[in-house]
Amino acid sequence: MKKILYLVASAMIMAGCSEDREHILKVYNWADYIDEELIDEFEVWYEEQTGEPVEIIYQTFDINETMLSKIELGHEDYDVVCPSDYIIERMLTNDLLIPFDRDFGDTPDYTRNVAPYIIEKLDQVDGNGKNANDYSVAYMWGTVGLIYNPKYIPDEEVMSWDVLRNPAYAGKVLMKDAFRDVYSSLLIALNKDAIDAGEKDLNTLTFDTSAESIQLVEDYLNSFKESVCGWEADFGKEQMTKELAWINLSWSGDAQWAIDEAAEIGVDLRYRIPETGSSVWFDGWVIPKYAKNIKAARYFINFLCKPENALRNMDMTGYVSAIGGQEILEEMSDSEEYGPIDVSYFFGPQADSACVNPVMYPDKAIVERCGMMHDRGTEDLLKMWSRIKGDSASAWTYILICIVFASLIFAVIFKYAKKRYRRRRYAMKRRKR
């Protein structure tokens, strides 16, 4: 109901109604990417901090490019949006962002809670001379790796991407339909020896979309594409929980969701980043150049960086906040469930043997083998991706499509039930504290 109200209000504004834009904040975010109760809470908090009222118009998108086209071509006046890393890079290059002012008067600057590792990654964004940390604040982050079922695939085999090439798993392999994530991850892995020998630099390599590198990755993908039963945007994690697939190249956030849901029905799923290397990703809040309420946009971003709000968003979405610090570390530590790993890169030197979930916070040695995606070679990469997928439809693909369509109604019901479950779980955790 709340989302409907947001959309109705937004439609009224677009229709030319005389709302006071000074007291309206238009937020454009990924679907299911926030604890929606925080939206109302921000409106109260903002008035407490500034003495001014504000009303949020909240809309969602499912594809980066959809969001970008509305701003770049349609000049939509969103005040704050949440693009992915390579889109932030593109928006900086195309002069579509306003610098982020961290002067909040008497209100603390919670954006300083962003982990040093994430700040370092933002420094690597090629903003055509602009530093991404001056224009954006990271929100969520994660890695690209493999969700797998150890009942069918041994742990040790997932140490390498070559597990995808094992003919024994034909028809049981899912691939994330995300050409940039797949390309960047495999390019790093295929250059492992050159990186280890000092012949190539990991961070420099991630900019490489030369014809030779694209062909290298394309040949590797061609070596197992007949085993792929589906190229998925969102249904992969659900297929894994039902054991309809055994392994899925995917994102860590989807992996954590799948692991949690599968555990409830007695299915054991795991996630691993191959030791040969992979990639990291992040999404961040930015203020587009056509924004009308820059002040409220800055306060909204700052509000979401409060540790308690970062924890709530993690709990609700399953993804990992870019916020670090002792408070987050203490809440995420569990010595009974997890063994010690080195996450000092994210939380500081005191976390060199912290007991945290390795799906959410990989060990330092693994993260050091992960590079960042960049806005390079889009047209050539899309052509490569089209060639890979164009003639790879097999009987497995069509069977999976039928299963997916049969699951759509169930998925809608399940999604609603999952939200209710997450809210109840969060309420119980709050009471225990």
C-alpha positions as CSV (number, residue, x, y, z in Angstrom):
1,M,0.0,0.0,0.0
2,K,2.8,2.4,0.9
3,K,4.5,1.9,-2.4
4,I,1.2,2.7,-4.2
5,L,0.9,5.9,-2.3
6,Y,4.5,6.9,-3.3
7,L,3.7,6.2,-6.9
8,V,0.3,8.1,-6.8
9,A,2.0,11.1,-5.2
10,S,4.8,11.0,-7.8
11,A,2.2,10.8,-10.6
12,M,0.5,13.9,-9.2
13,I,3.8,15.8,-9.2
14,M,4.5,14.8,-12.8
15,A,1.0,15.9,-13.7
16,G,1.8,19.4,-12.7
17,C,0.3,19.7,-9.3
18,S,1.6,22.6,-7.2
19,E,3.4,20.7,-4.5
20,D,6.0,22.6,-2.6
21,R,9.1,20.9,-4.1
22,E,11.3,22.4,-1.3
23,H,9.7,20.0,1.1
24,I,9.5,17.0,-1.1
25,L,12.4,14.5,-1.5
26,K,12.3,12.2,-4.5
27,V,14.3,9.0,-3.9
28,Y,15.0,6.5,-6.7
29,N,16.4,3.1,-5.5
30,W,16.6,-0.5,-6.4
31,A,13.6,-2.6,-5.5
32,D,13.6,-4.3,-2.1
33,Y,16.8,-2.4,-1.1
34,I,15.8,-0.7,2.1
35,D,13.9,-1.2,5.3
36,E,10.9,0.8,4.2
37,E,10.0,1.8,7.8
38,L,13.1,4.0,7.7
39,I,11.4,6.2,5.1
40,D,8.8,7.5,7.5
41,E,11.4,7.6,10.3
42,F,13.6,9.8,8.2
43,E,10.8,12.3,7.7
44,V,10.5,12.7,11.5
45,W,14.3,12.8,12.0
46,Y,14.8,15.4,9.3
47,E,12.3,17.8,10.9
48,E,14.0,17.2,14.3
49,Q,17.4,18.1,12.8
50,T,16.4,21.0,10.6
51,G,13.1,22.3,11.8
52,E,11.7,21.8,8.3
53,P,9.1,19.2,7.1
54,V,9.8,16.8,4.3
55,E,7.8,14.2,2.4
56,I,9.5,11.4,0.5
57,I,8.4,10.3,-2.9
58,Y,9.9,6.8,-3.2
59,Q,10.3,5.0,-6.6
60,T,12.2,1.9,-7.6
61,F,14.1,0.6,-10.6
62,D,15.4,-2.9,-11.6
63,I,18.1,-1.9,-14.2
64,N,20.9,0.7,-13.9
65,E,20.4,1.9,-17.4
66,T,16.7,2.6,-16.9
67,M,17.5,4.9,-14.0
68,L,20.3,6.5,-16.0
69,S,18.2,7.2,-19.1
70,K,15.6,8.9,-17.0
71,I,18.2,11.3,-15.6
72,E,20.4,11.7,-18.7
73,L,17.7,11.9,-21.3
74,G,14.6,12.7,-19.4
75,H,16.2,15.2,-17.0
76,E,14.1,13.7,-14.2
77,D,14.5,15.7,-11.0
78,Y,15.3,12.8,-8.6
79,D,17.1,14.2,-5.5
80,V,18.9,11.0,-4.6
81,V,19.5,7.8,-6.5
82,C,21.5,4.6,-5.9
83,P,23.5,3.5,-9.0
84,S,26.2,0.8,-9.2
85,D,29.9,1.5,-9.4
86,Y,30.4,1.6,-13.1
87,I,27.3,3.8,-13.5
88,I,28.7,6.2,-11.0
89,E,31.8,6.3,-13.2
90,R,29.6,7.0,-16.2
91,M,27.6,9.7,-14.5
92,L,30.8,11.5,-13.3
93,T,32.2,11.4,-16.8
94,N,29.0,12.8,-18.3
95,D,28.8,15.5,-15.6
96,L,25.5,14.3,-14.2
97,L,26.3,14.6,-10.4
98,I,26.5,17.3,-7.8
99,P,29.4,17.2,-5.3
100,F,28.4,15.8,-1.9
101,D,28.6,18.5,0.9
102,R,29.2,16.9,4.3
103,D,28.3,20.0,6.3
104,F,25.2,19.0,8.3
105,G,25.4,21.8,10.9
106,D,24.9,20.4,14.4
107,T,24.0,16.9,13.0
108,P,26.9,14.4,13.1
109,D,28.5,13.4,9.8
110,Y,27.6,9.6,9.8
111,T,29.0,9.2,6.3
112,R,32.4,9.0,7.9
113,N,31.4,5.5,9.0
114,V,32.0,4.2,5.5
115,A,34.7,1.5,5.7
116,P,38.2,2.5,4.6
117,Y,38.2,-0.4,2.1
118,I,35.1,1.0,0.3
119,I,36.6,4.5,0.3
120,E,39.7,3.0,-1.3
121,K,37.6,1.3,-4.0
122,L,35.8,4.6,-4.8
123,D,39.2,6.2,-5.3
124,Q,39.7,3.7,-8.1
125,V,36.6,5.0,-10.0
126,D,37.6,6.8,-13.2
127,G,35.6,9.9,-12.9
128,N,37.4,11.9,-15.6
129,G,39.4,13.8,-13.1
130,K,36.8,13.7,-10.4
131,N,37.1,11.7,-7.2
132,A,34.0,9.5,-6.7
133,N,34.3,10.0,-2.9
134,D,33.5,13.7,-3.4
135,Y,30.3,12.8,-5.3
136,S,28.9,9.6,-3.8
137,V,28.5,7.7,-0.5
138,A,28.7,3.9,-0.8
139,Y,25.6,2.0,0.4
140,M,26.0,-1.7,-0.1
141,W,28.8,-3.9,-1.5
142,G,29.6,-7.5,-2.2
143,T,31.5,-10.0,-4.4
144,V,31.0,-12.3,-7.4
145,G,31.3,-16.0,-6.7
146,L,29.7,-19.3,-6.8
147,I,26.6,-20.6,-4.9
148,Y,26.8,-24.3,-4.8
149,N,25.2,-27.4,-3.3
150,P,27.8,-29.6,-1.5
151,K,25.6,-32.6,-1.8
152,Y,26.5,-32.7,-5.5
153,I,29.7,-30.6,-5.8
154,P,32.7,-31.1,-3.4
155,D,34.0,-28.0,-1.6
156,E,37.5,-28.4,-2.9
157,E,36.3,-28.2,-6.6
158,V,34.8,-24.8,-6.1
159,M,38.3,-23.3,-5.4
160,S,38.5,-22.7,-9.1
161,W,36.1,-21.4,-11.8
162,D,36.9,-24.6,-13.7
163,V,34.2,-26.3,-11.7
164,L,31.8,-24.7,-14.2
165,R,33.5,-26.8,-17.0
166,N,33.0,-30.1,-15.4
167,P,30.7,-32.1,-17.8
168,A,29.3,-34.0,-14.8
169,Y,27.3,-30.8,-13.9
170,A,25.8,-30.3,-17.4
171,G,22.3,-28.9,-17.1
172,K,22.8,-27.9,-13.5
173,V,24.8,-24.7,-14.0
174,L,23.2,-21.2,-13.7
175,M,24.9,-18.0,-14.8
176,K,24.1,-14.5,-13.7
177,D,22.9,-12.6,-16.7
178,A,25.3,-9.7,-16.0
179,F,28.0,-9.5,-18.7
180,R,30.2,-7.0,-16.9
181,D,30.3,-8.9,-13.6
182,V,31.1,-12.2,-15.4
183,Y,33.7,-10.7,-17.7
184,S,35.6,-8.8,-15.0
185,S,35.7,-11.9,-12.7
186,L,36.8,-14.3,-15.3
187,L,39.4,-11.9,-16.8
188,I,41.1,-11.6,-13.4
189,A,41.0,-15.3,-12.8
190,L,42.4,-16.1,-16.2
191,N,45.3,-13.7,-15.6
192,K,46.2,-15.1,-12.2
193,D,49.6,-16.3,-13.1
194,A,50.6,-13.0,-14.7
195,I,49.3,-11.1,-11.7
196,D,51.2,-13.3,-9.3
197,A,54.4,-12.9,-11.4
198,G,54.1,-9.1,-11.3
199,E,53.6,-9.0,-15.1
200,K,50.1,-7.5,-14.7
201,D,48.6,-5.2,-12.2
202,L,45.2,-6.3,-10.8
203,N,43.7,-2.8,-10.7
204,T,45.0,-1.9,-14.2
205,L,43.7,-5.2,-15.6
206,T,40.1,-4.4,-14.6
207,F,40.1,-1.5,-17.2
208,D,41.1,-3.9,-20.0
209,T,38.5,-4.5,-22.6
210,S,40.9,-5.2,-25.5
211,A,39.9,-7.5,-28.3
212,E,42.4,-10.1,-27.0
213,S,41.0,-10.0,-23.4
214,I,37.4,-10.3,-24.6
215,Q,38.4,-13.2,-26.8
216,L,40.1,-14.9,-23.9
217,V,37.0,-14.7,-21.7
218,E,34.7,-15.6,-24.6
219,D,36.7,-18.8,-25.3
220,Y,36.5,-19.8,-21.7
221,L,32.7,-19.2,-21.6
222,N,32.3,-21.2,-24.8
223,S,34.0,-24.1,-23.2
224,F,31.1,-24.8,-20.9
225,K,28.1,-22.8,-22.2
226,E,26.4,-26.1,-23.3
227,S,26.2,-27.0,-19.6
228,V,24.3,-23.8,-18.7
229,C,20.6,-24.4,-18.0
230,G,19.8,-20.7,-17.6
231,W,21.1,-17.1,-17.7
232,E,19.3,-15.5,-14.8
233,A,18.7,-12.1,-13.5
234,D,16.9,-13.0,-10.3
235,F,15.5,-16.5,-10.3
236,G,18.8,-18.3,-9.8
237,K,18.8,-18.3,-6.0
238,E,15.3,-19.7,-5.9
239,Q,16.3,-22.5,-8.3
240,M,19.2,-23.3,-6.0
241,T,17.1,-23.6,-2.9
242,K,14.8,-26.1,-4.8
243,E,17.9,-28.1,-5.9
244,L,16.9,-27.6,-9.6
245,A,20.4,-26.3,-10.2
246,W,23.6,-27.3,-8.4
247,I,25.9,-24.3,-8.9
248,N,25.2,-20.6,-9.8
249,L,27.6,-17.8,-10.7
250,S,26.1,-15.1,-8.7
251,W,26.4,-12.2,-6.2
252,S,27.2,-12.6,-2.5
253,G,23.9,-10.9,-1.6
254,D,21.9,-13.4,-3.5
255,A,24.0,-16.2,-2.0
256,Q,23.2,-15.2,1.5
257,W,19.5,-15.0,0.7
258,A,19.6,-18.5,-0.9
259,I,21.6,-20.0,2.0
260,D,19.2,-18.6,4.6
261,E,16.0,-19.7,2.7
262,A,17.4,-23.1,1.8
263,A,18.4,-23.8,5.5
264,E,14.7,-23.4,6.5
265,I,13.8,-26.3,4.2
266,G,16.8,-28.5,5.1
267,V,18.9,-27.8,2.0
268,D,22.6,-27.0,2.5
269,L,23.9,-24.3,0.2
270,R,27.3,-22.6,0.3
271,Y,29.1,-19.7,-1.3
272,R,32.8,-19.4,-2.3
273,I,34.9,-17.0,-4.2
274,P,37.4,-19.0,-6.3
275,E,41.0,-18.6,-5.2
276,T,42.0,-17.7,-8.7
277,G,40.3,-14.3,-8.3
278,S,37.1,-12.5,-8.9
279,S,35.5,-9.0,-8.6
280,V,33.8,-6.8,-6.0
281,W,30.9,-4.5,-6.6
282,F,29.2,-1.7,-4.7
283,D,26.2,0.6,-5.0
284,G,26.3,4.2,-3.8
285,W,24.1,7.2,-3.2
286,V,24.5,10.2,-5.4
287,I,22.7,13.5,-6.0
288,P,22.0,14.1,-9.8
289,K,22.5,17.5,-11.3
290,Y,18.7,17.9,-11.9
291,A,17.9,17.5,-8.2
292,K,15.6,20.0,-6.6
293,N,16.0,19.3,-2.9
294,I,19.7,18.9,-2.4
295,K,19.6,19.6,1.3
296,A,17.2,16.9,2.2
297,A,19.1,14.5,-0.2
298,R,22.3,15.0,1.8
299,Y,20.5,14.4,5.1
300,F,18.8,11.3,3.7
301,I,22.1,9.8,2.8
302,N,23.6,10.8,6.1
303,F,20.7,9.2,7.9
304,L,21.2,5.8,6.2
305,C,24.8,5.9,7.3
306,K,23.9,5.7,11.0
307,P,25.1,2.3,12.2
308,E,21.7,1.3,13.6
309,N,20.1,2.1,10.2
310,A,22.8,0.3,8.3
311,L,22.2,-2.8,10.4
312,R,18.4,-2.6,9.8
313,N,18.9,-2.3,6.0
314,M,21.3,-5.3,6.0
315,D,18.8,-7.4,8.0
316,M,16.0,-6.5,5.7
317,T,17.7,-6.8,2.4
318,G,20.3,-9.5,3.0
319,Y,23.1,-7.4,1.4
320,V,26.1,-5.9,3.2
321,S,26.3,-2.3,4.2
322,A,29.4,-0.3,3.3
323,I,29.4,1.0,6.9
324,G,32.2,-0.3,9.1
325,G,33.2,0.5,12.7
326,Q,33.1,-1.2,16.0
327,E,29.3,-1.1,16.4
328,I,28.8,-3.0,13.2
329,L,31.6,-5.5,13.9
330,E,30.1,-6.3,17.3
331,E,26.7,-6.9,15.9
332,M,27.9,-9.1,13.1
333,S,30.3,-11.2,15.2
334,D,29.3,-14.7,16.3
335,S,32.0,-17.0,17.6
336,E,29.6,-19.9,18.0
337,E,28.7,-20.0,14.3
338,Y,31.8,-18.7,12.5
339,G,35.5,-19.3,12.8
340,P,38.0,-16.4,12.9
341,I,39.1,-14.7,9.6
342,D,41.0,-11.5,8.8
343,V,38.6,-8.6,8.0
344,S,41.0,-5.9,9.1
345,Y,40.7,-4.3,5.6
346,F,37.1,-3.4,6.5
347,F,36.9,-3.0,10.3
348,G,40.5,-2.0,11.1
349,P,43.5,-3.9,12.8
350,Q,41.4,-5.1,15.7
351,A,39.5,-7.3,13.3
352,D,42.4,-9.5,12.1
353,S,40.7,-12.6,13.6
354,A,37.0,-11.7,13.7
355,C,34.3,-14.3,13.8
356,V,32.0,-13.0,11.1
357,N,30.1,-14.5,8.2
358,P,32.6,-15.1,5.4
359,V,29.9,-14.8,2.7
360,M,29.3,-11.2,3.8
361,Y,32.8,-10.3,4.8
362,P,35.4,-12.4,2.9
363,D,38.9,-13.0,4.3
364,K,41.5,-10.4,3.4
365,A,43.5,-12.9,1.4
366,I,40.5,-13.5,-0.8
367,V,39.5,-9.8,-1.2
368,E,43.0,-8.9,-2.3
369,R,42.4,-11.1,-5.4
370,C,39.2,-9.2,-6.3
371,G,39.2,-6.2,-8.6
372,M,36.6,-3.6,-9.4
373,M,34.4,-3.3,-12.5
374,H,34.6,-0.2,-14.7
375,D,32.6,1.5,-17.4
376,R,34.7,0.2,-20.3
377,G,34.0,-1.5,-23.6
378,T,30.2,-1.7,-23.2
379,E,29.4,-2.2,-26.8
380,D,32.1,-4.9,-27.4
381,L,31.2,-6.7,-24.2
382,L,27.5,-6.8,-25.1
383,K,28.4,-8.2,-28.5
384,M,30.5,-10.9,-26.9
385,W,27.6,-11.7,-24.4
386,S,25.2,-11.9,-27.3
387,R,27.4,-14.4,-29.1
388,I,27.7,-16.5,-26.0
389,K,24.0,-16.7,-25.2
390,G,22.7,-16.6,-28.8
391,D,23.0,-20.2,-29.7
392,S,23.4,-21.7,-26.2
393,A,19.7,-22.5,-25.6
394,S,19.4,-26.2,-24.9
395,A,16.7,-28.5,-23.7
396,W,17.9,-27.7,-20.2
397,T,17.1,-24.0,-20.9
398,Y,13.5,-24.7,-22.1
399,I,12.8,-27.0,-19.2
400,L,14.0,-24.3,-16.7
401,I,11.9,-21.6,-18.4
402,C,8.8,-23.7,-17.9
403,I,9.7,-24.3,-14.3
404,V,10.3,-20.5,-13.8
405,F,6.9,-19.6,-15.3
406,A,5.2,-22.2,-13.1
407,S,6.9,-20.6,-10.1
408,L,5.9,-17.0,-10.7
409,I,2.7,-17.0,-8.6
410,F,4.4,-18.9,-5.8
411,A,7.3,-16.3,-6.0
412,V,5.0,-13.4,-5.5
413,I,3.4,-15.0,-2.4
414,F,6.7,-16.1,-1.1
415,K,8.2,-12.6,-1.5
416,Y,5.4,-11.1,0.6
417,A,5.8,-13.8,3.2
418,K,9.6,-13.3,3.3
419,K,9.2,-9.6,4.0
420,R,6.8,-10.3,6.9
421,Y,9.3,-12.9,8.2
422,R,12.2,-10.5,8.0
423,R,10.3,-7.8,9.9
424,R,9.3,-10.3,12.6
425,R,12.9,-11.5,12.9
426,Y,14.2,-8.0,13.1
427,A,11.7,-7.1,15.8
428,M,12.7,-10.2,17.8
429,K,16.4,-9.3,17.5
430,R,15.7,-5.8,18.7
431,R,13.8,-7.1,21.8
432,K,16.7,-9.4,22.6
433,R,19.1,-6.5,22.6
